[in-house]
Amino acid sequence: MHAYEGWQNVSSKLPMKIGERGPAGVFVAVDDGRCEAVAPVLRPNTISLSSCGWSQRLSASVPGASHCRRTGRALRSAGRRLIGSTRVAGQVREIEVKYRVFDLAVLEAALRVRGVVLSRAVRQDDQAYAERGWRYGMSKLGVAFARLRTQDGRHLFTLKRPVDNEMACLEFETEVADREQMHEAIQQMGFYPTVRIVKTRRTAHLEDLALCVDEVEHAGTFFEVEKVIGPGRPGHAVQAELHTFADSLGVELERTTDTYDSVVRAALSTA
């Protein structure tokens, strides 16, 4: 077993010892050239995993890195930043900004100029949930929200808790085997279903940014820019940086601070 700075094996099924945490954050465990399971990187130029589509950047110096495929079991299981209740380097937050897209072809051209090539489109079927007692119109800060997603025949359970604002959240995610059973379990945990969100998503990764182009049923086309950060950095400051990048593309975009459940709910209410 070899451990490499940047990621940590968090599989509960594998009896392995993980290397001590270094100053950069966490580690990856590679067994016989396989990445068994991974968690977020906090240091650039080693290994990183984007939130949109689970793209990866692998250091050439890491043995077995070429075996960590985007479609591999490890990345599927890892989902986004965190696996289950595992906490990495304090707690990792997903920070994002979202925009309504008016001309998709213009956006795609602007991204190509930056060397960004979007992935193939994948269909995501999401069911959103909220804590019982919470209703639309109330603040989302500090409230836990759940999501059950099906993509490429796999099911992901996600829990988010907004910290700075609705798009700066603690996030925990893991793969589940049975969507219907998980749907029932989520309700038993004290959540209720709110909005179904169906979209096609294309993704890309530019340095430490995760980029998503989403075509959302009932709501239109959106562009997201995301970044994963550790503790200590204000979410608002990171969002300002992300907005600067989006603005630099020179494309007409309309920023929204609403999450997709709110966007789709509003669209359906006026349909």
BELNOR-V453360 format. One line per field, one symbol per residue. ss: DSSP state (@ for helix, = for strand, . for the rest). psi: psi as a letter, one per 30 degrees, with the letter a starting at -180 (. if undefined). A space follows every 50 residues. Layout:
ss = ???
psi = ???
//
This chain:
ss = .====.....................=====..==...........===. .....===......@@@.....@@@@@@....=.........======== =..@@@@@@@@@@........==========............======= =..============..=========..@@@@@@@@@@..========== ======..========...==========.....@@@@@@@@@@@@@@.. ..====...@@@@@@@@@@..
psi = kkkkkelkkgkffkilkkllkaffcalkkkjhgkjekllkkgklgcklkl ejfhlljkkffjkfeffilegleeeeeecbekkbgkkkhckkkkklkkkk kejeeeeeeeeeeggkjkllkkkkjkklllkkfklkflkfkfkkklkjkk khglkkkkkkjkdeafgjkkkkklklejeeeeeeeeeffglkkdkkjklk kkllkjcgkkkkjkjkkffaklkkklkklalfkkeeeeeeeeeeeeeffg kjkjkkgkleeeeeeeeeff.
//
